[in-house]
Amino acid sequence: MATEREIRRRVRSVKNIQQVTKAQQTISASKMRRAQGAVLASRPYEEKLREVLNDLAPYAEAAEPHPFVVRRPVKAALIVLITTDRGFVGAMNTNMVRAALRQADALPATSWVGVGRKGNAQLRRARLQMVAEFQNLGDRPTSADTGPISALAQEEFLAGRADEVYLGSTRFVTTLRQTPTIRRILPLVPEEEDIDKRPPLQYIFEPDAAGVLAAVLPRLIEISVYQAVLDSIASEHSARLIAMRNATEAASDLIADLTLAANKARQWRITKEMLEIASGAEALGKG
């Protein structure tokens, strides 16, 4: 049985840890609000670009097809995996890597682009083929920071080293819910269900449909990667907030249990001392 002093020392240690988790929770709360605002503000832009792609799809098929919309037999694939640079996010990174590995099992000859230290480390430990690694994008990345990632994905596709390119990131839904998401970004395929719902429209393009597609499609890839990084950052701070809150509550429960154990140890020590005193007094009385 642990002594009272040992239990009290452990209580102080747990209280110190609790102070750290409380501080992390406060920091994550402030960063989370900013990250959520950024991801929610950028989503309509990506959605509007995808609407443009859907509107241009019939004209793109009639004109000379852009390389980004040309399908070919899938002999090799590329997965851009986005994780966090820091830990204390619960199972967020583990779930994301697990979902990406399941997707890779269904693809031939998969290569990887890692974004984030945690995912890069897991990919290296698994000895998977990595094309490039990116990290330290920060909490406020710009499109210039994520531009090299999308440029690399486009280069791999255009060079024929990847017949399909997938983007894996944790999509922010709510503070309590973040969903691992894998979606194909190359070749770009219009969402047929959205096209069917729209009435037929006639557009006049200047210069032409192919020229508009050449300008829009690379930008759509860039904004998709940028949006995925923002989603990952918002999910990271939300997951860390929940993890630190749970850790703080667990520390409070542990402190209560340790305090009770310390009080019991103190009571046992006092009782033992009183018994020893009484036994000594009884022995002196008999003598």
Protein Blocks (a to p, Z undefined) as FASTA:
>chain_A
ZZfklmmmmmmmmmmmmmmmmmmmmmmmmmmmmmmmmmmmmmmmmmmmmmmmmmmmmmmm
mmccdfklpccddfbdcddddddfbehkojmlmmmmmmmmmmmmmpghiadddedjklmm
mmmmnopacfbdcehkbjadcfklmmmmmmmmmmmmmnopafbdcddddddfbfmbccdd
dddfbdcdddfklmmmpccddddddfblmlmmmmmmmmmmmmmmmmmmmmmmmmmmmmmm
mmmmmmmmmmmmmmmmmmmmmmmmmmmmmmmmmmmmmmmmmmmmmZZ
